[in-house]
């Protein structure tokens, strides 16, 4: 007789969490592709960040005014982790794109993030770092570095970009663990991060850049505003929050490692970029690793 449960989680519960995780990572993958399209126009990484923070912050400002900053649950450290972790990854990743290609961003940011989350979750939330998770992370990291190296290798001229991508992963891990520890729902955490970025980043952007995005065609601005400000900064974080709530911090975050794979697939029709054979092998390894780390149920024989 078989038992489709893992660590007290039923197959139905895992499926719900997995669907939320897959929905979130689909939007993240689209963000990377759309950002690349934006950078091919007159938009800069700072313009794209301004559109994202501005749209999301204005849309979610009424929600934060009604719900508050959840300071009693987060504390100063938790609030700082939400504010920094919700905004810094976008800035760091966009800045990294100035030094290294987007393929490296897709691999080194969302691909490494689950490992950073698992380490922090084990230390702070005392989530178990099981042998199965170790195996899954080995598969993920092998696939991640396979994609990164096949995209051109880790050259000395790209070191700054790689460091910024890895910094994005660490910042996002702080956001995830803080949200899980305070048991905030995905929308509340996303709203705090978005409104914080609105008041912290946008004034600095206008002083330094002077709304340079106004020079871009309106259709480019609309695409970035919808994908970055609505889907990525709000909808995807709600989905991600639900996945973390259902699966746990490290397991929910593991779905982010699918981003390199989904980005590669999306890049075929949008950017005309076809993955190589090594890319497809790496994609398969990452997918298998994500399933193991996220706690995918496997039939277990009862004694």
Secondary structure, DSSP 8 states (H G I E B T S, - for coil): -EE-EETTEEHHHHHHHHHHHHHHHHHHHHHHHHHHHHHTTT--HHHHHHHHHHHHHHHHHHHHHHH---HHHHHHHHHHHHHHHHHHHHHHHHHHTTTS-HHHHHHHTHHHHHHHHHHHIIIII-----HHHHHHHHHHHHHHHHHHHHTT---GGGHHHHHHHHHHHHHHHHHHHHHHHHT--HHHHHHHHHHHHHHHHHHHHHHHT-SGGGGS-HHHHHHHIIIIIIIIIIIHHHHHHHHHHHH-HHHHHGGGGGHHHHHHHHHHHHH-----HHHHHHHHHHHHHHHHHTT----EE--
